[in-house]
Amino acid sequence: MNWKALCIPLVFLVHISYYYVGISFSVKETEGIDRSLEFITVSLPCTSFEQAERISISESGSGVLIAGQLIEMSDDEGTAIFIFPISIKANQEKVYKVIAEEGQAPI
C-alpha cells in the first residue's frame, strides 16, 4: 500500500473578522526598566464589544494582535476589566487600539 498517496492535507476555512471598537489607550514605562513581559489591566465599557467573541489590543501601526483575558465584569457599571501581556522598553510610551474579534479561530 502506498502511504504517501493516502496522506491528504486537511484545510480548515475559518472566517474571523476584526474591528476597531473606537477605544485607544497609552501605556508609559516610568521606572526606567525594560519589561519583556508585563501584564496590564484595562477597564472597557461593555457596550463597545457586546457581540465580540474575543477582545485583543494592537499597538498602533503594528497590526499584531495581543489577546486579552476577561477578569471581571460589572453589570452595575457596564464595564469589563481585561488583562493583556505587553512588552515595553524603559521610559517608552506605546499606544494601543482595542480590537474586537468575531468568528472562531482554529483549535
TORKOL-916092 format. One line per field, with one value per residue: chain; z, x, y of N, C-alpha, C, O in turn. Coordinates in Angstrom, 3 decimals, padded with zeros to 6 digits. Example, Ala and Ser with C-alpha at 12.3 -4.5 7.8 and 13.67 -1.06 7.14 Angstrom:
<atoms>
cadena <- A:A
nZ <- 007.800:007.080
nX <- 013.190:012.850
nY <- -005.690:-002.250
caZ <- 007.800:007.140
caX <- 012.300:013.670
caY <- -004.500:-001.060
cZ <- 007.800:007.870
cX <- 013.200:012.900
cY <- -003.300:000.030
oZ <- 008.465:008.039
oX <- 014.236:013.409
oY <- -003.319:001.138
</atoms>
This chain:
<atoms>
cadena <- A:A:A:A:A:A:A:A:A:A:A:A:A:A:A:A:A:A:A:A:A:A:A:A:A:A:A:A:A:A:A:A:A:A:A:A:A:A:A:A:A:A:A:A:A:A:A:A:A:A:A:A:A:A:A:A:A:A:A:A:A:A:A:A:A:A:A:A:A:A:A:A:A:A:A:A:A:A:A:A:A:A:A:A:A:A:A:A:A:A:A:A:A:A:A:A:A:A:A:A:A:A:A:A:A:A:A
nZ <- 000.000:-000.774:001.231:000.984:-000.920:000.450:002.260:002.906:002.797:005.279:005.119:006.725:006.673:007.924:009.208:010.400:011.665:012.261:014.171:014.921:017.974:018.608:020.764:022.237:024.057:026.116:027.247:029.522:030.449:033.410:035.251:034.287:033.453:031.367:030.227:029.532:029.695:030.805:032.622:032.003:033.175:031.867:031.815:030.211:028.453:028.368:026.246:023.951:022.855:022.695:020.926:020.426:020.270:021.226:022.748:021.825:021.791:019.844:019.037:017.915:014.488:014.237:013.750:014.936:016.908:020.339:022.499:024.950:028.345:029.988:033.208:035.075:035.329:035.484:035.903:037.005:036.604:033.940:032.807:031.853:032.925:031.585:031.108:029.710:028.138:027.716:026.147:026.893:026.543:028.645:029.877:027.678:025.662:024.595:022.290:022.182:020.368:020.859:019.815:018.517:018.007:015.824:015.068:014.780:015.861:014.580:016.313
nX <- 000.845:000.526:001.464:002.004:000.266:-002.089:-001.969:-003.589:-003.823:-005.348:-007.552:-008.613:-011.180:-011.606:-013.458:-012.751:-013.467:-012.255:-012.567:-012.103:-012.868:-013.093:-011.683:-008.766:-005.684:-002.903:000.281:002.816:006.131:007.644:009.669:012.189:012.941:013.405:010.765:009.990:007.845:005.003:002.030:-000.955:-003.874:-007.042:-009.876:-012.911:-015.788:-018.710:-020.528:-019.073:-018.180:-020.098:-020.934:-018.644:-016.358:-013.866:-011.508:-008.895:-005.747:-003.910:-000.814:-000.469:-000.078:001.301:-000.206:-000.160:-001.909:-002.766:-004.021:-006.586:-007.654:-010.641:-011.225:-012.939:-016.332:-018.631:-021.884:-023.397:-021.918:-021.459:-019.037:-016.044:-013.198:-010.111:-007.117:-003.905:-000.936:002.074:005.035:007.528:009.893:012.351:011.259:009.620:006.750:003.716:001.015:-002.093:-004.708:-008.035:-009.313:-011.962:-012.898:-014.656:-016.080:-014.579:-011.511:-009.134:-008.563
nY <- -001.176:002.204:004.631:007.319:008.188:008.149:010.203:012.994:016.393:018.412:021.075:023.910:026.152:029.250:031.881:034.928:038.020:041.286:044.226:047.652:049.043:051.681:052.623:053.755:053.578:054.576:053.358:053.898:053.418:054.186:053.799:053.313:050.748:047.952:045.965:042.849:041.154:042.188:042.542:044.225:045.887:046.714:048.699:048.488:049.772:047.827:048.009:048.471:046.113:044.082:042.001:040.616:037.851:037.657:039.825:041.901:043.681:046.042:047.323:050.596:050.845:048.406:046.056:043.580:041.339:041.188:039.014:039.333:038.668:038.255:039.406:040.453:041.473:044.073:044.477:046.490:048.868:048.672:047.918:046.142:044.357:043.696:041.739:042.106:040.894:042.617:044.024:046.366:048.956:050.623:053.712:054.129:054.895:053.538:053.267:051.747:050.086:048.990:045.955:044.102:040.746:038.655:035.506:032.230:030.995:028.592:025.498
caZ <- 000.000:-000.896:002.286:000.530:-001.666:001.401:003.057:002.328:003.696:005.715:005.035:007.507:006.300:009.128:008.986:011.578:011.301:013.301:014.025:015.926:018.736:018.845:022.029:022.269:025.337:026.086:028.388:029.625:031.454:034.084:036.234:033.627:033.406:030.250:030.703:028.411:029.865:031.860:032.463:032.282:033.248:031.154:032.029:028.959:028.509:027.774:025.013:022.797:022.323:023.089:020.009:020.196:020.897:021.825:022.735:021.717:021.577:018.818:019.113:016.731:013.377:014.153:013.203:015.721:017.934:021.643:023.068:026.345:029.169:030.845:034.601:035.911:034.626:036.405:035.252:037.565:035.986:032.500:032.397:031.966:033.115:030.855:031.339:028.471:028.296:026.785:026.331:026.735:026.934:029.677:029.555:026.395:025.690:023.469:022.144:021.757:019.965:021.273:018.641:018.793:017.016:015.652:014.362:015.601:015.435:014.594:017.561
caX <- 000.000:001.301:001.006:002.106:-000.952:-003.186:-001.803:-004.377:-003.763:-006.628:-007.604:-009.698:-011.553:-012.059:-013.763:-012.633:-013.439:-011.729:-012.962:-011.633:-014.052:-013.076:-011.020:-007.304:-005.107:-001.442:000.991:004.134:007.014:008.189:010.698:013.475:013.233:012.832:009.818:009.749:006.505:004.300:000.588:-001.684:-005.329:-007.740:-011.317:-013.578:-017.252:-019.258:-021.270:-018.177:-017.807:-021.149:-021.030:-017.308:-016.004:-012.556:-011.002:-007.446:-005.222:-002.888:-000.022:-000.736:000.843:001.962:-001.088:-000.052:-002.953:-002.427:-005.297:-006.836:-008.427:-011.616:-011.027:-014.060:-017.373:-019.533:-023.144:-023.856:-021.193:-021.382:-017.641:-015.360:-011.757:-009.313:-005.681:-003.151:000.519:002.771:006.464:007.790:011.252:012.481:010.823:008.904:005.300:003.071:-000.422:-002.776:-006.109:-008.815:-009.834:-012.915:-012.851:-015.850:-015.747:-013.877:-010.165:-008.926:-008.004
caY <- 000.000:003.433:005.544:008.704:008.505:008.275:011.424:014.081:017.554:018.955:022.526:024.470:027.505:029.926:033.283:035.766:039.430:042.150:045.622:048.594:049.446:053.121:052.933:053.677:053.968:054.550:052.776:054.508:052.844:055.362:053.446:053.115:049.305:047.201:044.957:041.940:040.592:042.912:042.423:045.457:045.738:047.779:048.714:048.853:049.758:046.605:048.291:048.572:044.800:043.131:040.867:040.051:036.586:037.840:041.190:041.983:045.023:046.109:048.542:051.411:050.668:047.099:045.034:042.350:041.268:040.628:038.577:039.672:037.737:038.915:039.007:040.911:042.212:044.761:044.831:047.769:049.970:048.454:047.829:044.857:044.523:042.718:041.741:041.904:040.840:043.505:044.288:047.803:049.323:051.644:055.084:054.140:055.008:052.861:053.486:050.531:050.152:047.825:045.265:043.027:039.680:037.831:034.279:031.267:030.649:027.138:024.972
cZ <- 000.000:000.102:001.862:-000.225:-000.732:002.268:002.353:003.279:004.031:005.670:005.806:007.026:007.521:008.780:010.321:011.091:012.516:013.097:015.224:016.652:019.092:020.147:021.864:023.665:025.220:027.374:028.377:030.752:032.093:035.063:035.618:033.543:032.156:030.813:029.529:028.504:031.081:031.594:032.865:032.372:032.606:031.406:030.761:029.139:027.762:026.437:023.780:022.185:022.636:022.224:019.814:020.910:021.614:021.717:022.725:021.681:020.491:018.988:017.823:015.684:013.241:013.498:013.948:016.834:019.194:022.326:024.546:027.037:030.045:032.276:035.515:035.051:035.658:035.643:035.734:036.858:034.466:031.975:032.566:032.108:032.448:031.273:030.013:028.786:027.265:027.082:026.070:027.245:027.984:029.131:028.216:026.636:024.436:023.484:021.569:021.346:020.442:020.031:019.097:017.664:017.013:014.822:015.292:015.018:015.438:015.883:017.252
cX <- 000.894:000.758:001.067:000.848:-002.138:-003.101:-002.494:-004.298:-005.167:-006.549:-008.831:-009.963:-012.178:-012.317:-013.688:-012.622:-012.996:-012.286:-012.477:-012.862:-014.059:-012.419:-009.519:-006.845:-003.589:-000.906:002.388:004.917:007.767:009.324:012.070:013.911:012.603:011.930:009.438:008.394:005.864:002.810:-000.068:-003.169:-005.958:-009.235:-011.985:-015.092:-017.795:-019.949:-020.372:-017.836:-018.846:-021.191:-019.699:-017.127:-014.658:-012.180:-009.483:-007.048:-004.165:-002.144:-000.231:000.358:001.449:001.102:-001.041:-001.097:-002.428:-003.746:-005.388:-007.649:-009.362:-011.395:-012.160:-015.051:-018.321:-020.785:-023.653:-023.211:-021.119:-019.964:-017.115:-013.869:-011.057:-007.856:-004.998:-001.661:001.175:004.274:006.682:009.199:011.226:012.098:010.101:007.412:004.751:001.579:-001.025:-004.206:-006.792:-009.496:-010.777:-012.830:-014.164:-015.453:-014.977:-012.512:-010.014:-008.262:-006.709
cY <- 001.244:004.462:006.999:009.119:008.722:009.536:012.582:015.265:018.046:020.476:022.996:025.887:028.154:031.386:034.014:037.205:040.237:043.545:046.427:049.127:050.933:053.536:052.747:054.070:053.892:053.941:053.392:053.849:054.008:055.071:053.203:051.665:048.709:046.111:044.062:041.251:041.243:042.769:043.740:045.130:046.966:047.623:049.256:048.863:048.538:046.847:048.319:047.212:043.720:041.877:040.146:038.721:036.681:039.315:041.127:043.450:044.931:047.418:049.311:051.214:049.288:046.031:043.716:042.394:040.593:040.298:038.936:038.598:038.554:038.449:039.460:041.677:042.796:045.174:046.187:048.958:049.840:048.400:046.408:045.137:043.353:042.837:041.390:041.804:041.766:043.503:045.763:048.090:050.433:053.020:055.215:054.326:054.349:053.181:052.212:050.846:048.880:047.256:044.161:042.013:038.922:036.621:033.364:030.964:029.126:026.703:024.246
oZ <- 000.708:-000.142:002.325:-000.163:-001.095:002.937:001.329:004.447:003.174:006.136:005.565:006.983:008.074:008.137:011.241:010.200:013.654:011.961:016.360:016.015:019.809:020.589:021.404:024.369:024.333:028.429:027.346:031.875:031.392:035.646:036.341:033.559:031.896:031.763:028.651:027.489:032.226:030.446:033.923:031.719:032.770:031.229:030.299:029.895:026.640:025.579:022.662:021.099:022.821:022.738:019.094:021.995:022.500:020.725:023.506:021.558:020.252:019.073:016.741:015.955:012.215:012.767:013.629:017.603:019.134:022.691:025.288:026.397:030.765:032.545:036.607:034.160:036.582:034.836:034.972:036.550:033.780:030.836:033.312:031.477:032.705:031.732:029.287:029.624:026.077:028.134:025.151:028.253:028.182:028.065:027.682:027.686:023.338:024.541:020.586:021.895:020.429:019.291:019.972:016.497:018.065:013.964:016.457:013.822:016.209:016.476:018.159
oX <- 001.899:-000.273:000.275:000.428:-003.091:-004.072:-002.023:-004.670:-006.050:-005.579:-009.946:-009.054:-013.160:-011.496:-014.462:-011.850:-013.327:-012.456:-012.447:-013.797:-014.950:-012.578:-009.061:-007.534:-003.058:-001.537:003.060:004.425:008.459:009.886:013.023:015.107:011.418:012.295:008.670:007.853:006.148:002.377:000.224:-003.653:-005.487:-009.791:-011.661:-015.629:-017.373:-019.949:-020.872:-017.259:-018.487:-021.457:-019.647:-017.663:-014.356:-012.491:-008.868:-007.890:-003.596:-002.749:-000.175:001.546:002.068:001.618:-001.810:-001.165:-001.742:-004.503:-004.409:-008.250:-008.918:-011.376:-012.330:-014.665:-018.758:-020.754:-024.262:-023.885:-020.754:-019.703:-017.665:-013.343:-011.361:-007.411:-005.445:-001.166:000.861:004.713:006.102:009.634:010.206:012.556:009.991:006.887:005.261:000.969:-000.523:-004.840:-006.188:-010.166:-010.427:-012.704:-014.712:-014.576:-014.752:-012.378:-010.686:-007.488:-006.064
oY <- 001.298:005.088:007.820:010.275:009.410:009.889:013.077:015.147:018.087:021.074:022.533:026.716:027.657:032.039:033.748:037.559:039.904:043.990:045.954:049.612:051.389:054.674:051.701:054.808:053.223:053.996:053.406:053.735:054.747:055.998:052.914:051.372:048.917:045.419:044.456:040.811:040.890:042.867:044.298:044.206:048.091:046.539:050.350:048.053:048.258:045.965:048.202:047.162:042.557:040.791:039.149:038.493:035.880:039.974:040.402:044.340:043.866:048.486:048.726:051.389:049.004:045.186:042.809:043.353:039.572:041.197:038.855:037.736:039.448:037.248:038.917:042.434:042.111:046.104:046.938:049.941:050.795:048.787:045.597:046.055:042.188:043.889:040.502:042.558:041.698:043.039:046.340:047.534:051.093:053.432:056.319:053.955:054.574:053.341:051.667:051.747:047.807:047.976:043.369:042.385:038.592:036.716:033.693:030.706:028.440:027.454:023.721
</atoms>
